[in-house]
Amino acid sequence: HKTFHTPIFMPVGTQGTVKGLTSAQLKCIGCPIILGNTYHLGHRPGADVVAALGGLHSFMNWDGNILTDSGGFQMVSLLDLAEITEEGVKFQSPHDGTEMILTPEKSIQLQNQIGADIIMALDDVVKSTTTGPRVEEACRRTIRWIDRCIKAHARPHDQNLFGIVQGALDPNLRAYCLDELIKRQLPGYAIGGLSGGESKEKFWRVVLQCTNALPRDKPRYLMGVGYPIDLVVCVSLGVDMFDCVYPSRTARFGTAFVRSGTLNLKNGVFADDLSPIDPMCGCFVCKNYTRAYLHLLAGKDQVGAQLLTYHNISFLVRLMERLRQSLLDGKFPLFVRDFFLDQFPAKDYPQWVRDALNEVGIELA
C-alpha cells in the first residue's frame, strides 16, 4: 500500500486492532505498518468474511501497510491445543473448541484472502530452549513447508512472501536454514524462534549469525522483539523490522517507556507529579496529561490503558526514526552510546549489551 523506511517497529493488531487504539490513532502516531494474525482472523471473523468486506485494510479502515503472521507461533503459544504433523497443524480453537487444520497451503490461502502487504510462510516453530531431535525436525520441515507456501501463493504481484529462519540455538541448523531460504530468493526474511526464554548472550549471537548471512538488499525481520534496549542492540546488529505485543501489554499494567527506562505509574510517588510521562516526548499523551492523572488510571481504567498504549507505541516509533536519522547522518555509534548512557547513567551496562555492540565496533565507554 505504501513505502516505509527501516528500521521500523510494527505494533501488533492481532484481530484487526492494536488493543486500545483505533486505526485513526495509529495513523496520528505515524505507524506505517501493523501486524495481523492469520490464525485468529481465520477463526474470527473468518477470512471469507474479511475478503468479502474488501480485505483487512478496508475491514479495519487502515490505509497503511499490514503484515500477517502465518499462524506458526501458535504452535508454541497454544501448544496444548495443537497437533503438529508433516501435513500441517491441527488446532482446537480456544474460543469455541472447533477444530482447524492449518497447512502451508491453507495459511497462504487465508493470507491471500486477508490481503496483507507482507505475508509470512508457515514454519514449524519450537521454543528457543528446546533441545534434541525436535529442533532439527522443525528446522528441516520449515524448509519443506516454504516450498509448499511458494507454490500456493496466488498473489505474488501484490503480496510479499517472507520466509522464516528457524533452528533454535543451534548454529549449524541456523546455517542450514539460512542457506536453504536464501536459495529461494524471497522478497524478505524473518528471524524466528527467539525471545522464548533463552539467555541474552545466546539471543544476540543467533541474531548476528542471521544478519551476517542474509542478503543486505532484503529486509531482515526479527520476530517478537520489542524491549527498547533489545531494539537498539539488534538494529546495531543489522535488523530492519521488529514486532511485539510488549508496548501495549505493559501499558495495560501501568508501565510507560521513558528515555531512562520505564516508569510504573501505579507507584504512589507519581500521585502528585504534574510532569508529563517523558518531558522529551512530543506525543499527544505527553502534551496533554500528567503523571498524576495517569497514576489515577494506570492498571485500573480503560482510558489509562489506551493513553499509555498510545505513548508507548509513539515512543518506539520515534525511537526507530531517531535510529534511522542517526544512520543517515553518520552518527549511529554516538546515538547508541547516548541511548545507553540515558538508560544506565552509572555506566553499569549489561555484559551482553557490551559484547554484542563490541562485535559490530561500538564500544560503550
N, C-alpha and C positions, 0 to 999 in steps of 0.2 A: 504493500500500500504506500509506503513512504521510505525514504532513505533515513538511516540513523547512523550516528557516529559511535565508535567504540573508543575506550572501554565503556560498557553500559551495564547498569543493574536493571533487571526486569522484575517488577512486582508480580506476585503470584495471584492470579484470579481464577481459582480452581473451577468454579462453575459460572463463569461469565461475570464475576465481580471480585475485586480485591476487597476483602471483608472490611466493611465500614466506610468505603468510599464509592462515589458514583464515577461514571466514566468522565463526566464533566470535571470533577475534581482532579482526576488523574491527568486530564489534559491541562488543567491550570498548573499542576505541579511541573509539567513538562516531560512526562513519561512518553517516550516514543514507541515503546513496545511492552506488552504484558504477556503473561502466560495464561493458558487454559489447560485443563486436564481431560484427556480423551476418555479415561476410564469413568470419571464422574459425570462428564457431559453425556457419555454414551448411555449411562444409566438414567440420568435425569437432566434434561427433559427427553433425551434421546437424540441421536444425530439426525434422524429423519426430520424431527421437529425443527431442529436448528437449521437444517438445509432448506426446509420448506419456507422458513421465515427469512431467507436471504443469506444464511451463513452467520457465523458467530459475530462478525463485525456489525452487521445490521441488527442482530438479535439483542446485542448489548449496547447499541448506539455508540460504537467506537470506530473512529476513522484512522486510528494509528495501526501499528503492526501488532500481530499476535503470533506467539509460538505455542504450539500444543505439545505437551508431553505425550509419549506413546501409551502410557499406562504401565510401563515396565516397573516403575518404582513401587507400584502397589504390590509387587511380588515380595517386597520387604515389609512395607507398612501394613499390608493385610495378609501376611504370610499364613496366619491361622485359617484364613478363608480361601486360600489358593492351592491349586494342584498344578504343578509345572511338568509338562511333557515336551517331547520334540515338536508336537503339533502346535502347542501354544500353552496358554494358561487358562485354567478353569477357575473362575471366581464365584463365590457366593456373595451376593450383594449384602453389604452391611445395613442397607436401608430396609429391604423387604424380603431378603432371603432368596430371591430369584437367582438363577444360575446364568452366568455369562462366560462364554468361551472367547478369549482374546488371542487370536493368532496374528502373526505378522501381517497377513493379508487383511484381516479384519481391522486391525489397528490403523493401517493405511487407508482402508476404505472409510472408516469413521472420520479420520483426519481430512480426507478429501472432501467429505460432506460438510464438516465443520468449517473448513475453508481458511485455516490459519496460513500466514505467510511463510512460516518455518514449521516444518513437521519433523518429528523425531522417529527414528526407526525403533521398532520394538526390540529390546535387548533382554537377555536373561540376567537379572540383577541379583547379586548376593551381597549381604552385608560386608563391609570392608574388612571386618575382623574375622571373616570366615576363612578357614584353612582346609587343606585336604583336597580330595579329588573333585568335590563340588565346584571349586573355583575354576579349575580347568574345564570342566564340563560346561559351565556357564559362559566362559570366555569363548570357547570354540562354537558353542551354539549361537552366540551373538553374531558371529561371522556367517554362519549358515542362514540365520534369520535376516541379515542385511540384504542378502541376495533375493530373498523372497519379498522383502519390502520394496526393493528397487523394481522388481518385476511387477508388483501390484500397484505401483504409484501411477495413477491415472492423470495427474495434473503437474508434471514436472516443469511445464512452461510458466506456472504462476505460484508454485509452492516448492520451496527449497527443502530437500530431504537431508537431514544431518544424521550421520552415524555416531554411535556412542562407544568410546573406548572402555573396555572392561578388563578385568584381570586382578581385581582386588589389590593387594600389596605386593604381588609377585612381579618383579621387574621383567622376568622372562615372558610371562604371559601378557603383560602390558605391551612388550615389544612385539610379540606375535600379533596381537590385536591391532596395534598401530600399523604395522606393515600391511596387514590384510585390508584394513579400512582405507588406507592411503591408495592402495591399488584400485579401489573403486572410484576414485576421483569425484568424491562427493562435493556439494557446494559448501559444506562446513562440517565441523567435527566437535563432538562434546566429550568431556572427560567425566565419566560416570563412576559410580561405586565408591565415592569418598564421603567424608563427613558422616561416617557411621560408627564413630567411637574409636577410630584409630588415633595414635599419638600424632601430634602436630609435626614431629620430626619425620615420621613416615609419610604423612599427608603431603608436605611440601615437596618431598623428593619424588613422589609419584607425579605431582603436577609438573615439576620441572622436566622429568623424563618425557612426559607427553608433549609439552610445549616445544621442547627441543626437536622432537621428531615430526610434529605436524607441520604441514605446509604453511609458510609465512604469509601467503596471499589468500588464505582461507580463515574465516573466523574460528576461534577456539573458545568453546563454551564450557565453563566449569559449573556443573550442576549442583544445586543445593547449598551454595555458599553465600552468606550474607552478613557475617560479622565485619564491621568496618576494618579492623586490623587484618583479617584474612583477605579482604578485597584488595587492600593496598599491597600486601605481600604478593598476592597472586597476579595482579597487574604487572608488578615488577618482574615476575617470572614469565610473563608473556601471554596471560589470559585476556580475552577480549570481552566475554559476556558472562554474566552471573544471574542466578535467580535464587530466591529463598523466601520462606514464609516468616523468617525471623523478625523483620522490622514491624510487620503488622501483628504478629503473635505477641511479641514482647510489649507492644503498645497496649494491648488489651489487659496486660498485667500491670500497667502503670509505669513502664520504663521508657525513657526518651534518650535518643542519641545526642551527645554534645561533643565538641572537639576534644574535650579532655577524657572522654569515655562514655559513660552512661549515668543517668540520674533516675533513681527510683522515687518518683513523685508522690508515692504513698507515704514517704517518710515525713514525719511531723515537722522536721526542720523547714519544710517549704510552706507551712501553713500561712505564714505572713510575708512570704517572699514575693515582692512585686516586680521582679525582673522577668524577662522572657525566658523560655527554656534555654536558649542559646543566644546570647547577645550578638553573636556574629552571624546568625541565621536570618535570612530575609523572607522566610516562608510566611504564609498567611497566618499561621498559628502564632509564630513568634512576634508578628507585628500587632496582634490583636488580643492576646491572652497572657496572663501572668502565671508564674509557677504556683502562686497561691490558689488561683482559680482551678488550675489543673489538678492540684493536690486534692481539692474538694471532690473532684470527679474521678480521679485515677483509680482504675480497678473496680469501680462501682457503677459507673454510668456509661451508657452507650455513646453519649456525646463525648465524654472523656476519651473513650477508645478511638472514636473517629478522629478527634483532634490530634491525638498522639500518633495515630497511624499516618495521618497527613504529614505531620512533622517528620517522622522517621523516614518515610519514603522520600520526602523532599530532601532530607539530609543526605541520603545515599545517591540520589540523582545529582545533587550538586557536587558531592564528593567525586563522582565519576567525571563530571565536567571539569573540575579543577585538576584532576589527574591528567585528563586529555590535554588541557591547555598547557600544563607544565611540560608535557612531552613535546608539543608543538613549539614551545618557547625554548626548548633545550635546557630546562631547569628541573627535570624529573628527579634526579637524585636529591637536590635541595628540598623539593616538595616532600619527598618521602622522609627525609631526616626531620623536617619541621613537624610533619604529621606525628611521628613517633615521639618527638620531644613534647608535644602537646599531651599525648596520651600517657607518657612516662616522664614527667618533669625531673624525677630523681635519676633518670637515665638507667633505671633497672629494667632494661628491655628483656623480654623473654629470650632465652637462648635460641629457640627455634627460629625466631624472627631474625636475630643476628646472623645465624647460619644461612638461612635462605637468602637474605639480602647480600651477604658476602659472596655467595655463589654467582650473583649477577653484577658484582662490582660496586655495591652500595654498602659502605661501612658506616655503622652508627657509632659516632664518637662517644 
